[in-house]
């Protein structure tokens, strides 16, 4: 049985949604920047690539993987998109590894892309005798309930998890502050330089800059500053989720890394990692109000 291995990986720097450097950069630009670079790093001949699997979230309707293939001179590659909200890149990677492990394919590119800043919204038709449409509609991710709203993860994930796991506001703030501090320390130490492909970005004034450093980590974040932030839902008694201790929204590709796969005896390539699977990939659904915890 073929053994799937990783032979190349790269990503863009991560931009802050709606306020950051990539606010006007499309997912198509992100993915077509990363794809040629991961092929180059892998050492694979583009003609040997059997498929491209990219996860996308809230983009919908098209096929970014196929778009990227045709835009980068790999018209022979079909391309498929995965739409799993949260950790979609891991699913894309798992699918690619499974196709190689089963012998269906020999070399694939897998990863993901998301630009929350450029997320399209649709106009759904309002049922009735007239042709009228809702404004700014987005397909629901689950059956909505008061304790699990589709468009407010501060409740559905953050608050519900905090209550069920007994996590205090102080613990959240301390964890968030440490996360920022560790990210900044890693950036300063150059830990991410090798994995990031610089991206040329046009600014509002027409100038072009090179974007190559994750911009979400805040250097001045402290527990004291986080403690002073207002909670997102003061009307909910005891609510503890703030803009500072919750996950940020980002624009990046491919959500961690673009990966070149080839099974172990495909070519004499430099290996980054070997993927081992014991049984099935451990995936399961949970109740909508328990998204932050399993079971």
C-alpha positions as a Python dict, from the first residue, in 0.01 Angstrom:
ca = {
    (1, 'X'): (0, 0, 0),
    (2, 'X'): (145, 344, -92),
    (3, 'X'): (251, 566, 198),
    (4, 'X'): (144, 932, 166),
    (5, 'X'): (418, 1180, 247),
    (6, 'X'): (446, 1558, 244),
    (7, 'X'): (714, 1686, 9),
    (8, 'X'): (645, 2060, 8),
    (9, 'X'): (455, 2318, 211),
    (10, 'X'): (400, 2693, 213),
    (11, 'X'): (143, 2958, 303),
    (12, 'X'): (76, 3328, 281),
    (13, 'X'): (110, 3551, 582),
    (14, 'X'): (-217, 3585, 773),
    (15, 'X'): (-404, 3912, 737),
    (16, 'X'): (-660, 4060, 974),
    (17, 'X'): (-1008, 4049, 820),
    (18, 'X'): (-1177, 4379, 725),
    (19, 'X'): (-895, 4589, 874),
    (20, 'X'): (-574, 4431, 751),
    (21, 'X'): (-344, 4423, 452),
    (22, 'X'): (-540, 4155, 262),
    (23, 'X'): (-879, 4321, 300),
    (24, 'X'): (-913, 4368, -78),
    (25, 'X'): (-724, 4057, -186),
    (26, 'X'): (-942, 3787, -342),
    (27, 'X'): (-918, 3415, -260),
    (28, 'X'): (-822, 3362, -624),
    (29, 'X'): (-515, 3582, -576),
    (30, 'X'): (-423, 3406, -252),
    (31, 'X'): (-449, 3057, -394),
    (32, 'X'): (-269, 3132, -722),
    (33, 'X'): (18, 3284, -524),
    (34, 'X'): (63, 2975, -309),
    (35, 'X'): (6, 2699, -566),
    (36, 'X'): (310, 2759, -793),
    (37, 'X'): (534, 2800, -489),
    (38, 'X'): (431, 2473, -327),
    (39, 'X'): (486, 2294, -659),
    (40, 'X'): (833, 2449, -683),
    (41, 'X'): (921, 2354, -326),
    (42, 'X'): (797, 1998, -369),
    (43, 'X'): (1020, 1925, -667),
    (44, 'X'): (725, 1769, -848),
    (45, 'X'): (685, 1808, -1222),
    (46, 'X'): (350, 1990, -1264),
    (47, 'X'): (253, 1736, -1530),
    (48, 'X'): (273, 1461, -1265),
    (49, 'X'): (11, 1620, -1038),
    (50, 'X'): (-313, 1422, -1052),
    (51, 'X'): (-544, 1653, -860),
    (52, 'X'): (-569, 1961, -640),
    (53, 'X'): (-795, 1965, -334),
    (54, 'X'): (-858, 2297, -163),
    (55, 'X'): (-1092, 2373, 123),
    (56, 'X'): (-1286, 2696, 112),
    (57, 'X'): (-1525, 2844, 364),
    (58, 'X'): (-1823, 3068, 288),
    (59, 'X'): (-1706, 3123, -70),
    (60, 'X'): (-1937, 2878, -240),
    (61, 'X'): (-2060, 2820, -592),
    (62, 'X'): (-1731, 2790, -777),
    (63, 'X'): (-1429, 2563, -761),
    (64, 'X'): (-1121, 2751, -643),
    (65, 'X'): (-898, 2446, -687),
    (66, 'X'): (-989, 2415, -1055),
    (67, 'X'): (-957, 2792, -1097),
    (68, 'X'): (-607, 2781, -952),
    (69, 'X'): (-508, 2492, -1177),
    (70, 'X'): (-614, 2672, -1495),
    (71, 'X'): (-468, 3004, -1381),
    (72, 'X'): (-126, 2852, -1318),
    (73, 'X'): (-88, 2647, -1634),
    (74, 'X'): (-208, 2311, -1503),
    (75, 'X'): (-517, 2269, -1719),
    (76, 'X'): (-484, 1889, -1703),
    (77, 'X'): (-560, 1893, -1328),
    (78, 'X'): (-935, 1869, -1252),
    (79, 'X'): (-937, 2031, -906),
    (80, 'X'): (-1197, 1989, -633),
    (81, 'X'): (-1317, 2206, -347),
    (82, 'X'): (-1401, 2096, 6),
    (83, 'X'): (-1658, 2288, 208),
    (84, 'X'): (-1620, 2188, 572),
    (85, 'X'): (-1651, 2484, 807),
    (86, 'X'): (-1357, 2485, 1048),
    (87, 'X'): (-1045, 2275, 983),
    (88, 'X'): (-1134, 2236, 616),
    (89, 'X'): (-767, 2219, 520),
    (90, 'X'): (-722, 1912, 740),
    (91, 'X'): (-1006, 1743, 555),
    (92, 'X'): (-851, 1833, 220),
    (93, 'X'): (-518, 1690, 337),
    (94, 'X'): (-690, 1377, 468),
    (95, 'X'): (-872, 1329, 138),
    (96, 'X'): (-548, 1367, -56),
    (97, 'X'): (-367, 1122, 170),
    (98, 'X'): (-653, 873, 137),
    (99, 'X'): (-645, 894, -242),
    (100, 'X'): (-272, 827, -243),
    (101, 'X'): (-295, 553, 19),
    (102, 'X'): (-566, 377, -179),
    (103, 'X'): (-361, 390, -497),
    (104, 'X'): (-615, 608, -679),
    (105, 'X'): (-366, 894, -730),
    (106, 'X'): (9, 938, -707),
    (107, 'X'): (61, 1311, -646),
    (108, 'X'): (-176, 1580, -521),
    (109, 'X'): (-175, 1932, -384),
    (110, 'X'): (-398, 1989, -82),
    (111, 'X'): (-471, 2284, 143),
    (112, 'X'): (-725, 2559, 191),
    (113, 'X'): (-801, 2926, 149),
    (114, 'X'): (-1029, 3177, 317),
    (115, 'X'): (-1080, 3549, 287),
    (116, 'X'): (-1346, 3657, 530),
    (117, 'X'): (-1303, 4013, 405),
    (118, 'X'): (-1410, 3908, 55),
    (119, 'X'): (-1686, 3664, 150),
    (120, 'X'): (-1974, 3701, -97),
    (121, 'X'): (-2331, 3732, 28),
    (122, 'X'): (-2628, 3610, -173),
    (123, 'X'): (-2985, 3729, -214),
    (124, 'X'): (-3223, 3443, -137),
    (125, 'X'): (-3570, 3458, -285),
    (126, 'X'): (-3850, 3527, -33),
    (127, 'X'): (-4127, 3263, -69),
    (128, 'X'): (-4447, 3412, -207),
    (129, 'X'): (-4624, 3517, -526),
    (130, 'X'): (-4378, 3796, -606),
    (131, 'X'): (-4017, 3788, -713),
    (132, 'X'): (-3856, 3944, -405),
    (133, 'X'): (-3521, 3871, -249),
    (134, 'X'): (-3367, 3896, 95),
    (135, 'X'): (-3063, 4115, 134),
    (136, 'X'): (-2724, 3993, 259),
    (137, 'X'): (-2821, 3630, 309),
    (138, 'X'): (-2574, 3354, 395),
    (139, 'X'): (-2653, 2980, 394),
    (140, 'X'): (-2690, 2845, 751),
    (141, 'X'): (-2430, 2608, 892),
    (142, 'X'): (-2673, 2427, 1121),
    (143, 'X'): (-3029, 2440, 1253),
    (144, 'X'): (-3039, 2768, 1443),
    (145, 'X'): (-3151, 2782, 1805),
    (146, 'X'): (-3129, 3063, 2065),
    (147, 'X'): (-2828, 2898, 2228),
    (148, 'X'): (-2660, 2817, 1895),
    (149, 'X'): (-2705, 3107, 1651),
    (150, 'X'): (-2555, 3051, 1306),
    (151, 'X'): (-2389, 3391, 1280),
    (152, 'X'): (-2258, 3443, 1632),
    (153, 'X'): (-1985, 3201, 1731),
    (154, 'X'): (-1917, 3398, 2049),
    (155, 'X'): (-2230, 3227, 2181),
    (156, 'X'): (-2243, 2903, 1981),
    (157, 'X'): (-1879, 2813, 2045),
    (158, 'X'): (-1722, 3053, 2295),
    (159, 'X'): (-1984, 3105, 2564),
    (160, 'X'): (-2128, 2754, 2552),
    (161, 'X'): (-1781, 2604, 2581),
    (162, 'X'): (-1687, 2834, 2868),
    (163, 'X'): (-1998, 2733, 3060),
    (164, 'X'): (-1975, 2360, 3001),
    (165, 'X'): (-1599, 2341, 3070),
    (166, 'X'): (-1600, 2586, 3360),
    (167, 'X'): (-1354, 2829, 3200),
    (168, 'X'): (-1342, 3169, 3370),
    (169, 'X'): (-1293, 3511, 3212),
    (170, 'X'): (-957, 3538, 3386),
    (171, 'X'): (-841, 3206, 3242),
    (172, 'X'): (-950, 3308, 2893),
    (173, 'X'): (-770, 3640, 2911),
    (174, 'X'): (-452, 3476, 3040),
    (175, 'X'): (-460, 3218, 2762),
    (176, 'X'): (-519, 3485, 2496),
    (177, 'X'): (-237, 3705, 2625),
    (178, 'X'): (3, 3411, 2624),
    (179, 'X'): (-104, 3320, 2271),
    (180, 'X'): (-23, 3670, 2142),
    (181, 'X'): (308, 3674, 2327),
    (182, 'X'): (413, 3337, 2187),
    (183, 'X'): (314, 3434, 1833),
    (184, 'X'): (510, 3759, 1852),
    (185, 'X'): (813, 3578, 1994),
    (186, 'X'): (800, 3324, 1710),
    (187, 'X'): (773, 3603, 1451),
    (188, 'X'): (1070, 3787, 1602),
    (189, 'X'): (1273, 3466, 1603),
    (190, 'X'): (1201, 3411, 1233),
    (191, 'X'): (1018, 3084, 1295),
    (192, 'X'): (771, 3142, 1011),
    (193, 'X'): (996, 3297, 748),
    (194, 'X'): (1068, 2976, 558),
    (195, 'X'): (704, 2870, 535),
    (196, 'X'): (560, 3202, 413),
    (197, 'X'): (554, 3303, 48),
    (198, 'X'): (560, 3686, 20),
    (199, 'X'): (257, 3840, -148),
    (200, 'X'): (252, 4161, -350),
    (201, 'X'): (-45, 4369, -233),
    (202, 'X'): (-173, 4694, -381),
    (203, 'X'): (-271, 4955, -123),
    (204, 'X'): (-555, 5207, -139),
    (205, 'X'): (-317, 5477, -262),
    (206, 'X'): (-199, 5258, -549),
    (207, 'X'): (136, 5167, -397),
    (208, 'X'): (244, 4804, -381),
    (209, 'X'): (391, 4644, -69),
    (210, 'X'): (526, 4299, 9),
    (211, 'X'): (319, 4123, 273),
    (212, 'X'): (509, 3849, 455),
    (213, 'X'): (442, 3879, 830),
    (214, 'X'): (132, 3761, 1017),
    (215, 'X'): (-45, 4073, 1137),
    (216, 'X'): (-303, 3944, 1382),
    (217, 'X'): (-73, 3900, 1686),
    (218, 'X'): (-64, 4220, 1895),
    (219, 'X'): (264, 4312, 2062),
    (220, 'X'): (100, 4524, 2329),
    (221, 'X'): (-152, 4264, 2446),
    (222, 'X'): (-149, 4208, 2822),
    (223, 'X'): (-380, 4039, 3067),
    (224, 'X'): (-457, 4380, 3216),
    (225, 'X'): (-563, 4526, 2882),
    (226, 'X'): (-775, 4223, 2800),
    (227, 'X'): (-946, 4246, 3139),
    (228, 'X'): (-1059, 4598, 3054),
    (229, 'X'): (-1247, 4501, 2737),
    (230, 'X'): (-1626, 4490, 2734),
    (231, 'X'): (-1797, 4156, 2678),
    (232, 'X'): (-1975, 4105, 2347),
    (233, 'X'): (-2313, 4031, 2504),
    (234, 'X'): (-2358, 4228, 2827),
    (235, 'X'): (-2727, 4137, 2825),
    (236, 'X'): (-2633, 3774, 2901),
    (237, 'X'): (-2559, 3728, 3270),
    (238, 'X'): (-2198, 3629, 3334),
    (239, 'X'): (-2099, 3647, 2967),
    (240, 'X'): (-1720, 3639, 2937),
    (241, 'X'): (-1634, 3646, 2566),
    (242, 'X'): (-1465, 3962, 2438),
    (243, 'X'): (-1300, 4070, 2115),
    (244, 'X'): (-968, 4012, 2291),
    (245, 'X'): (-1007, 3657, 2421),
    (246, 'X'): (-1192, 3514, 2121),
    (247, 'X'): (-1044, 3386, 1797),
    (248, 'X'): (-965, 3651, 1539),
    (249, 'X'): (-1102, 3649, 1185),
    (250, 'X'): (-840, 3622, 916),
    (251, 'X'): (-759, 3627, 545),
    (252, 'X'): (-496, 3378, 428),
    (253, 'X'): (-408, 3086, 206),
    (254, 'X'): (-406, 2809, 249),
    (255, 'X'): (-532, 2815, 605),
    (256, 'X'): (-209, 2686, 742),
    (257, 'X'): (-22, 2530, 454),
    (258, 'X'): (-36, 2429, 93),
    (259, 'X'): (85, 2075, 76),
    (260, 'X'): (243, 1873, -203),
    (261, 'X'): (176, 1503, -167),
    (262, 'X'): (346, 1208, -333),
    (263, 'X'): (368, 854, -207),
    (264, 'X'): (701, 744, -73),
    (265, 'X'): (847, 563, -377),
    (266, 'X'): (717, 810, -635),
    (267, 'X'): (1039, 1006, -684),
    (268, 'X'): (1357, 1078, -495),
    (269, 'X'): (1215, 1386, -324),
    (270, 'X'): (1300, 1548, 6),
    (271, 'X'): (1039, 1442, 261),
    (272, 'X'): (893, 1680, 517),
    (273, 'X'): (664, 1432, 689),
    (274, 'X'): (513, 1086, 656),
    (275, 'X'): (142, 1045, 728),
    (276, 'X'): (30, 743, 927),
    (277, 'X'): (-335, 652, 980),
    (278, 'X'): (-451, 404, 1240),
    (279, 'X'): (-795, 306, 1120),
    (280, 'X'): (-1025, 587, 1012),
    (281, 'X'): (-976, 962, 1038),
    (282, 'X'): (-1143, 1052, 1372),
    (283, 'X'): (-1428, 1282, 1269),
    (284, 'X'): (-1766, 1318, 1436),
    (285, 'X'): (-2049, 1564, 1461),
    (286, 'X'): (-2168, 1722, 1786),
    (287, 'X'): (-2474, 1911, 1899),
    (288, 'X'): (-2476, 2265, 1763),
    (289, 'X'): (-2446, 2420, 2109),
    (290, 'X'): (-2138, 2209, 2182),
    (291, 'X'): (-1923, 2300, 1881),
    (292, 'X'): (-1636, 2397, 2108),
    (293, 'X'): (-1627, 2058, 2280),
    (294, 'X'): (-1650, 1703, 2158),
    (295, 'X'): (-1925, 1482, 2296),
}
